[in-house]
Amino acid sequence: MNNSKASPAPISVPDVITLVIAAALAFAFTQLTWFQTAQVSTNGLALMSPTPPALPSSLRQSLTWLLPLAIALGGIGALVAMFVPRLRPAGVVAAMFGGLIALVYFLIFFMQNSRSLTDIGNAATLVGPGFWLALIVAALLIVQGMLPRRTTSTVSWSRYTPYLFLAVPLVIYFMWIIYPTFYSIYLSFTDWDGISATPNWVGFANYQRLFSDRDFGISFFNNVRWIVVFLTVPTTIGLALAMIFNTNILGARWFKISFYAPLILSFVVIGTIWAWIYEPRAGLINSLLTGLFGISRGPGWLADRNLALWAILGAAVWRQCGYVMILYLAGLKNLDPSLIEAARVDGANGWALFRNVIFPLLGPITTVVLVISVIDSLRAFDLVQVMTRGGPGGASNVLANFMYIEAFNNYKYSYGATIAVTLLALALFIIVPYLYRTAKTEIEY
């Protein structure tokens, strides 16, 4: 009896090429410039929007939906050919049909615009690189069906499958994280307003303006206040709660749930709830001040320049305490009980046990808590936007909200990108030493 496992079916190299071609078509359609004029620049996907970009009437667009269909057929056909050998011919034909559908789109486009294409230059309209790349790739989807699928042109499943599975998330990560990051860095050296077709290079002018901008200074120091508060208040309260609930007190589980519950809510919901709590006439806090202390007119928490930021920080701390508590509880559960018992035998109890044994052992968790607290402080946006929108008079603004206002409200995309790059630099300044220390510790271990 043969107990050897059947070897997995080999993957044909042409099938892998087909998948890459389909991915290139998707990238060209969704990420690269399809059409651009002096007023607008757009990718192919934006043409399917309910409110598509305004293009010259001489440039007619129809049947754009054929391209997503072609991408789907190409990608699915390639995957079927790769992983279902008995359906490989059908997968190859599906990919070829996808390329044919894409070519139909281009053929119809050229037929509809045969007269106006000669006037595109006069109309200041340019067919972008995404359009031409998609045209070439669509032709390649048809050509791939003619490639030989011989046994000698196969690769081992076990050797290349991990890379194939990694390819999709890596491509998505590159498209949505890496590429936009570097493009934002590029925009920070231009004067682009988000509407003009081409950004103009201005060098370090945006950075010179940034560091002399009073509003940037207010937002920066507000972020510093966030960091200071987050490093002290939630960390202290969260550690204290973790120490309390790590014991066998009555109802500990329900208390843990109640303190963790705010983490389930989105920042928008939290901001809305706390805006009601801070409402000056019928809010919970001012109602308590009136009922318990006879204060007839409580402060306008979110309308006072001196109180708005601290009111928002109160809502943020309310959420953050449960997060820190969970992290410290996880750390306490992983402590070696023998070390604590040995300390008790040596006479350490109460504060001495915590200060000399438990807290030092929680050092790695404390490092994680501090880094997460700093990162959360730097990316603070939702609560500010929901509760005050940076007001009154910019008093509660933070860098992320300041960036949003400049880019999307004032149409200063390059200046917003400059703020984003500065925020990224601040985060890296804190994160990189932590990662270096962590990696060094693991290597030494």
Secondary structure, DSSP 8 states (H G I E B T S, - for coil): ----------EEHHHHHHHHHHHHHHHHHHTSEEEE-SS-EEETGGGGSSS-----TTS----TTHHHHHHHHHHHHHHHHHH-GGGHHHHHHHHHHHHHHHHHHHHHHHHHTTTTGGGTTTTT-EE-HHHHHHHHHHHHHHHGGGS---GGGEE-HHHHHHHHHHHHHHHHHIIIIIHHHHHHHHHTTB---SSSSS--B-TTHHHHHHTT-HHHHHHHHHHHHHHHHHHHHHHHHHHHHHHHHTS--TTHHHHHHHHHGGGGS-HHHHHHHHHHHT-TTT-HHHHHHHHHH--SS---TTT-TTTHHHHHHHHHHHHHHHHHHHHHHHHHHTS-HHHHHHHHHTT--HHHHIIIIIHHHTHHHHHHHHHHHHHHHHT--HHHHHHTTT-STTTT--HHHHHHIIIIIS--HHHHHHHHHHHHHHHHHHHHHHHHHHHHHHHH-
